[in-house]
Amino acid sequence: MTGAAAILHADLDAFFASVEQRDDPRLRGRPVIVGGGVVLAASYEARAYGVRTAMPGGRARRLCPHAVVVPPRMSAYSTASKAVYRIFEDTSPVVEGLSIDEAFLDVRGMEHISGTPAQIAAKLRLRVLEQVGLPITVGVARTKFLAKVASGVAKPNGMLVVPPERELAFLHSLPVERLWGVGPATALKLHGHGITTVGEVARLSERRLVVMLGRASGRHLHALAHNRDRRPVLAGRRRGSIGAQRALGRSSASPDEVDASVIALVERVCGRMRAAGRAGRTVVLRLRFDDYARATRSHTLPCATAQTDAILTTARMLMAATWPDIERRGLTLVGIAVANLENADALQLSLPLDGHDRDALDLVVDDVRGRYGSKAIVRAVLLGRDGRPPPPLLPD
């Protein structure tokens, strides 16, 4: 890919927490944690104490005991997201949404209409602040990968433009963790070879990286370390899957504790699907073991669904098949995703047989939680864990 730095990565800062601080002046400047059982979002004031998204609530409160813990308000976050996306779409005709709070925008060819990419990014940030009342960070670069890296470096509430002639100088000074695909396990391997910066990765041959990390990861990181990313911004693209994960820590988790985590994740994912008007056919279970190795298992259902019980039954089946490995190797993370998504309103209706009234039950539970808060209805198996009911398991 050649040309000017004209791809924007726009990312709202600590989105859920920022909405809470916007709507309640008493929370501004204070550490805010959204969600109790598991952290759904943390303000930057809370992050300064080490609080992170998906962290168990008990650990977050130990790290930051004076934090204000608030229940999620999904309707407020959805309204704010829609308002921001209207600004995105008014800024550029080519917008690729990544999630509820971030998107890529391609502004090539708009200089005579809207100004330079840097000017467009600055106007975008100002409009989001003035019209929606939220801080947003924007990275501007020639590739999607580097634009996302730039926004990460510029956070919070900043803007960073990476001109083409400065790309490698900027990229190579960063820690290896800034490369997509470098998680704790890969970073540990690289650090074990004395490699801590992207520049040190770039100086290795692709063959050496393949030997160290495997064919797929080695080739992927070699390309990114040289800023080779040919992916275009795809307008109108919808997510192909919806998922969530939970870290379990290094201590041994009992079958009941793991099952409770699976239940919580399935409810969260299914709530997000129903909120987005989506249904899916493929249930995916992702695991990380004590030795940092990962495993993925999946099962495809005969028809798409957003029904909690159907997806939970499938997730439990996948977990049961993998349990011997978990007992032998230990488990530090579990994730649930639903893929092969379709628009729920385009699905063929099912006959009201064999318990299909569960769809209605799911909708009633969603409505009660939306009206009266996450603790209004909680599965019994989740009560008492971490000293309180978990947060509502809806979109993050």
VMD Tcl script that draws the C-alpha trace (Angstrom):
set ca {
  {0.00 0.00 0.00}
  {1.40 3.39 -0.98}
  {0.28 6.98 -0.60}
  {-0.28 9.46 2.18}
  {-1.18 8.82 5.80}
  {-4.96 8.94 5.30}
  {-6.38 6.11 7.42}
  {-7.84 7.14 10.77}
  {-8.31 4.84 13.73}
  {-10.77 6.51 16.10}
  {-11.15 4.98 19.55}
  {-13.27 6.32 22.41}
  {-11.33 6.50 25.68}
  {-12.46 4.11 28.47}
  {-15.87 4.26 26.79}
  {-18.25 2.93 29.46}
  {-16.45 4.75 32.26}
  {-16.32 7.99 30.24}
  {-20.09 7.87 29.70}
  {-20.59 7.45 33.45}
  {-18.28 10.40 34.19}
  {-20.02 12.50 31.54}
  {-23.46 11.82 33.01}
  {-22.50 12.15 36.70}
  {-20.24 15.14 37.44}
  {-19.41 13.64 40.86}
  {-17.43 10.88 39.10}
  {-15.19 13.19 37.08}
  {-11.55 12.93 38.03}
  {-12.25 9.91 40.25}
  {-11.35 6.25 39.65}
  {-14.45 4.57 38.21}
  {-15.02 0.85 37.68}
  {-17.99 -0.28 35.61}
  {-19.23 -3.70 36.72}
  {-18.75 -5.54 39.99}
  {-18.05 -9.25 39.46}
  {-15.86 -8.58 36.43}
  {-14.53 -5.19 35.31}
  {-16.29 -4.17 32.10}
  {-14.47 -0.83 31.94}
  {-12.16 1.28 34.08}
  {-11.50 5.00 33.92}
  {-7.90 6.12 33.41}
  {-7.83 7.19 37.05}
  {-8.54 3.55 37.99}
  {-6.13 2.20 35.39}
  {-3.34 4.13 37.09}
  {-3.71 1.64 39.96}
  {-3.49 -1.38 37.65}
  {-7.21 -1.99 37.13}
  {-7.93 -3.49 33.72}
  {-10.93 -4.62 31.70}
  {-11.96 -8.27 32.33}
  {-10.17 -8.29 35.70}
  {-12.09 -9.96 38.55}
  {-13.91 -7.30 40.54}
  {-12.41 -8.37 43.87}
  {-8.88 -7.93 42.59}
  {-9.76 -4.55 41.07}
  {-11.14 -3.30 44.37}
  {-8.03 -4.48 46.21}
  {-5.84 -2.58 43.77}
  {-7.99 0.55 44.02}
  {-10.09 0.40 47.19}
  {-11.34 3.97 46.83}
  {-12.71 3.39 43.32}
  {-16.39 4.08 42.64}
  {-18.04 0.90 41.32}
  {-21.10 1.54 39.16}
  {-23.45 -0.89 37.38}
  {-23.44 -0.79 33.57}
  {-26.13 1.17 31.71}
  {-26.23 -0.48 28.32}
  {-28.89 1.79 26.87}
  {-26.75 4.87 27.61}
  {-23.70 3.30 25.98}
  {-25.69 2.25 22.91}
  {-27.11 5.76 22.50}
  {-23.66 7.33 22.81}
  {-22.17 4.88 20.33}
  {-24.84 5.62 17.73}
  {-24.25 9.36 18.10}
  {-20.50 8.92 17.61}
  {-21.00 6.69 14.57}
  {-23.20 9.35 13.00}
  {-20.22 11.70 13.27}
  {-17.92 9.04 11.78}
  {-20.25 8.57 8.81}
  {-20.59 12.32 8.34}
  {-16.79 12.62 8.35}
  {-16.04 9.97 5.71}
  {-18.06 7.77 3.34}
  {-15.71 4.86 4.12}
  {-16.14 3.75 7.74}
  {-15.32 0.28 9.05}
  {-16.74 -0.30 12.50}
  {-14.66 -2.52 14.75}
  {-16.77 -2.40 17.89}
  {-19.20 -0.21 19.80}
  {-16.43 2.33 20.49}
  {-13.87 2.23 17.65}
  {-13.69 2.40 13.86}
  {-11.39 2.93 10.90}
  {-12.07 5.82 8.49}
  {-10.49 6.24 5.07}
  {-10.22 9.95 4.19}
  {-8.13 9.70 1.02}
  {-9.14 12.18 -1.67}
  {-10.97 14.48 0.75}
  {-8.34 17.23 0.96}
  {-10.27 19.73 -1.20}
  {-13.50 19.08 0.69}
  {-12.50 18.63 4.31}
  {-8.78 19.41 4.60}
  {-5.76 17.24 5.30}
  {-6.13 13.96 7.20}
  {-4.68 15.64 10.29}
  {-7.24 18.46 10.02}
  {-10.05 15.95 9.53}
  {-8.93 14.00 12.59}
  {-8.79 17.16 14.70}
  {-12.30 18.21 13.60}
  {-13.59 14.70 14.34}
  {-12.23 14.80 17.90}
  {-13.73 18.24 18.49}
  {-17.16 17.21 17.18}
  {-17.29 14.09 19.35}
  {-16.39 16.14 22.42}
  {-18.82 18.97 21.69}
  {-21.77 16.93 20.40}
  {-21.50 13.73 22.45}
  {-19.41 14.93 25.39}
  {-16.82 12.15 25.20}
  {-13.04 12.11 24.71}
  {-11.75 10.22 21.69}
  {-8.25 9.40 20.48}
  {-7.35 9.28 16.79}
  {-4.33 7.73 15.12}
  {-3.53 8.65 11.51}
  {-1.23 6.57 9.29}
  {-0.83 4.96 5.90}
  {-1.97 1.48 7.04}
  {-4.71 0.22 9.32}
  {-2.18 -1.51 11.54}
  {-0.09 1.59 12.10}
  {-3.14 3.84 12.58}
  {-4.32 1.57 15.39}
  {-0.85 1.51 16.92}
  {-0.73 5.33 16.73}
  {-4.04 5.71 18.54}
  {-2.83 3.34 21.26}
  {0.32 5.41 21.77}
  {-1.67 8.68 21.79}
  {-4.17 7.59 24.46}
  {-5.87 9.00 26.36}
  {-7.63 11.86 24.59}
  {-4.92 12.52 22.03}
  {-4.06 12.48 18.35}
  {-0.99 11.17 16.56}
  {-0.14 11.40 12.86}
  {2.58 9.08 11.56}
  {3.90 10.46 8.22}
  {5.12 7.86 5.69}
  {8.77 8.94 5.97}
  {8.70 8.40 9.76}
  {6.83 5.08 9.86}
  {9.65 2.70 10.64}
  {11.44 5.08 13.00}
  {8.22 5.41 15.01}
  {7.31 1.72 14.87}
  {10.73 0.27 15.62}
  {11.08 2.22 18.87}
  {8.00 0.58 20.38}
  {7.88 -2.50 22.64}
  {7.02 -5.80 20.94}
  {3.69 -5.88 22.78}
  {2.44 -3.17 20.38}
  {2.40 -5.69 17.51}
  {-0.96 -7.31 16.83}
  {-0.81 -10.92 17.89}
  {1.84 -10.48 20.58}
  {0.15 -11.58 23.77}
  {1.79 -12.67 27.04}
  {2.95 -16.04 25.69}
  {4.51 -14.65 22.49}
  {6.07 -11.74 24.37}
  {7.60 -14.21 26.82}
  {9.16 -16.17 23.96}
  {10.56 -13.04 22.35}
  {11.91 -11.72 25.65}
  {13.57 -15.08 26.18}
  {15.59 -14.41 23.02}
  {16.47 -10.90 24.21}
  {13.96 -9.24 21.87}
  {12.01 -6.39 23.47}
  {11.37 -3.82 20.69}
  {9.71 -3.94 17.29}
  {12.99 -2.83 15.73}
  {14.69 -5.94 17.07}
  {11.94 -8.06 15.53}
  {12.43 -6.26 12.19}
  {16.12 -7.08 12.19}
  {15.40 -10.80 12.28}
  {14.81 -12.76 9.10}
  {11.36 -14.19 8.48}
  {12.86 -17.67 8.61}
  {14.27 -17.05 12.10}
  {10.93 -15.78 13.36}
  {9.16 -18.81 11.90}
  {11.56 -21.11 13.75}
  {10.96 -19.19 17.00}
  {7.19 -18.70 16.80}
  {5.78 -21.01 14.15}
  {4.94 -20.36 10.52}
  {1.78 -18.26 10.91}
  {2.97 -16.08 13.81}
  {6.49 -15.68 12.41}
  {5.33 -14.50 9.00}
  {2.65 -12.26 10.53}
  {5.02 -10.47 12.90}
  {7.73 -10.11 10.25}
  {5.24 -8.29 8.00}
  {3.94 -6.02 10.75}
  {7.44 -5.13 11.96}
  {8.02 -3.70 8.46}
  {4.55 -2.07 8.40}
  {3.31 -4.32 5.60}
  {-0.48 -4.26 5.83}
  {-2.47 -4.24 2.59}
  {-5.93 -4.44 4.13}
  {-8.30 -1.72 2.92}
  {-10.89 0.00 5.08}
  {-14.12 -1.89 4.35}
  {-17.24 0.27 4.53}
  {-20.36 -1.28 6.02}
  {-18.56 -4.33 7.34}
  {-20.24 -6.07 10.26}
  {-18.50 -8.21 12.83}
  {-18.33 -11.89 12.00}
  {-18.38 -13.00 15.64}
  {-19.21 -11.78 19.14}
  {-17.25 -13.07 22.11}
  {-15.96 -12.47 25.60}
  {-13.27 -13.99 27.81}
  {-12.34 -14.19 31.46}
  {-8.95 -14.63 33.11}
  {-8.99 -17.23 35.88}
  {-5.58 -16.49 37.40}
  {-2.87 -19.00 38.17}
  {-4.71 -20.81 40.96}
  {-6.43 -24.12 40.25}
  {-10.12 -23.62 39.41}
  {-12.70 -26.24 40.35}
  {-15.19 -27.61 37.78}
  {-17.96 -25.57 39.42}
  {-15.89 -22.36 39.22}
  {-15.08 -22.95 35.56}
  {-18.73 -23.72 34.81}
  {-19.79 -20.50 36.54}
  {-17.36 -18.58 34.32}
  {-18.78 -20.27 31.22}
  {-22.33 -19.37 32.28}
  {-21.36 -15.75 32.87}
  {-19.60 -15.49 29.51}
  {-22.46 -17.11 27.59}
  {-24.99 -14.75 29.16}
  {-22.78 -11.79 28.30}
  {-22.29 -12.89 24.68}
  {-25.97 -13.74 24.16}
  {-27.04 -10.41 25.62}
  {-24.70 -8.62 23.22}
  {-26.08 -10.61 20.28}
  {-29.68 -9.81 21.13}
  {-28.84 -6.14 21.69}
  {-27.24 -6.03 18.23}
  {-30.09 -7.95 16.57}
  {-27.78 -10.83 15.64}
  {-27.87 -14.62 15.90}
  {-25.13 -17.15 15.22}
  {-24.57 -20.80 14.34}
  {-21.04 -21.62 15.53}
  {-20.15 -21.73 19.22}
  {-16.42 -21.37 19.91}
  {-14.62 -22.23 23.14}
  {-11.14 -20.75 23.66}
  {-8.81 -21.87 26.44}
  {-5.38 -20.88 27.71}
  {-3.49 -23.36 29.86}
  {-0.93 -22.82 32.63}
  {1.92 -23.35 30.13}
  {0.51 -20.48 27.96}
  {-0.52 -22.92 25.24}
  {-3.94 -22.26 23.74}
  {-6.73 -24.48 22.43}
  {-9.86 -23.74 20.42}
  {-12.92 -25.97 20.08}
  {-16.07 -25.22 18.09}
  {-19.43 -26.71 17.19}
  {-21.86 -25.52 14.51}
  {-25.58 -25.66 15.26}
  {-28.19 -26.55 12.62}
  {-29.68 -23.04 12.73}
  {-28.64 -19.62 13.98}
  {-29.76 -18.62 17.47}
  {-29.20 -16.05 20.19}
  {-30.91 -18.23 22.80}
  {-28.89 -18.45 25.99}
  {-29.75 -22.06 26.87}
  {-28.94 -23.40 23.41}
  {-25.52 -21.75 23.33}
  {-24.79 -22.63 26.97}
  {-25.57 -26.30 26.33}
  {-23.17 -26.32 23.39}
  {-20.44 -24.50 25.33}
  {-20.74 -27.00 28.18}
  {-20.46 -29.88 25.73}
  {-17.24 -28.42 24.32}
  {-15.88 -27.83 27.81}
  {-16.67 -31.40 28.90}
  {-14.78 -32.79 25.91}
  {-11.73 -30.70 26.83}
  {-11.81 -31.28 30.59}
  {-9.14 -34.04 30.65}
  {-6.64 -31.57 29.14}
  {-7.66 -28.92 31.68}
  {-7.12 -31.29 34.62}
  {-3.70 -32.23 33.29}
  {-2.45 -28.79 32.23}
  {-4.36 -26.27 34.34}
  {-6.48 -23.39 33.03}
  {-5.81 -19.64 33.21}
  {-8.33 -18.20 30.73}
  {-11.63 -19.22 29.17}
  {-13.40 -17.48 26.29}
  {-16.72 -17.97 24.52}
  {-17.60 -16.64 21.07}
  {-20.44 -17.12 18.62}
  {-19.56 -16.92 14.92}
  {-21.34 -17.25 11.56}
  {-23.58 -14.37 12.59}
  {-26.77 -13.42 10.78}
  {-29.31 -10.67 11.24}
  {-31.88 -11.99 13.70}
  {-34.78 -10.42 11.82}
  {-33.83 -12.36 8.68}
  {-34.09 -15.80 10.32}
  {-36.91 -18.20 9.61}
  {-39.33 -18.32 12.52}
  {-39.46 -21.53 14.56}
  {-42.64 -23.32 15.53}
  {-43.52 -22.82 19.21}
  {-42.49 -26.38 20.14}
  {-39.91 -27.95 22.45}
  {-39.40 -24.96 24.71}
  {-39.02 -22.22 22.10}
  {-40.66 -19.91 24.64}
  {-37.13 -19.60 26.04}
  {-36.54 -16.89 23.42}
  {-39.27 -14.85 25.07}
  {-37.77 -15.56 28.49}
  {-34.37 -14.24 27.35}
  {-35.98 -11.03 26.12}
  {-37.85 -10.56 29.41}
  {-34.61 -11.04 31.39}
  {-32.85 -8.50 29.14}
  {-35.68 -6.02 29.69}
  {-35.73 -6.42 33.48}
  {-31.95 -5.98 33.70}
  {-32.15 -2.94 31.44}
  {-34.86 -1.36 33.58}
  {-33.78 -2.27 37.09}
  {-30.07 -3.01 36.89}
  {-27.82 -6.02 36.60}
  {-28.65 -7.42 40.04}
  {-32.40 -7.62 39.42}
  {-32.08 -11.14 37.97}
  {-28.99 -13.28 38.60}
  {-28.51 -17.00 38.08}
  {-28.27 -18.76 41.43}
  {-24.94 -20.35 40.52}
  {-23.39 -16.89 40.17}
  {-24.63 -15.54 43.52}
  {-22.03 -15.05 46.20}
  {-19.03 -15.25 43.91}
  {-16.54 -12.49 44.64}
  {-18.85 -11.30 47.40}
  {-21.58 -9.94 45.15}
  {-23.61 -10.71 42.03}
  {-21.77 -10.27 38.72}
  {-22.29 -7.30 36.38}
  {-24.99 -7.55 33.70}
  {-23.77 -9.74 30.92}
  {-24.49 -7.46 28.02}
  {-22.50 -5.56 25.34}
  {-19.15 -4.10 26.27}
}
mol new
graphics top color blue
foreach p $ca { graphics top sphere $p radius 0.5 }
foreach p [lrange $ca 0 end-1] q [lrange $ca 1 end] { graphics top cylinder $p $q radius 0.2 }
display resetview
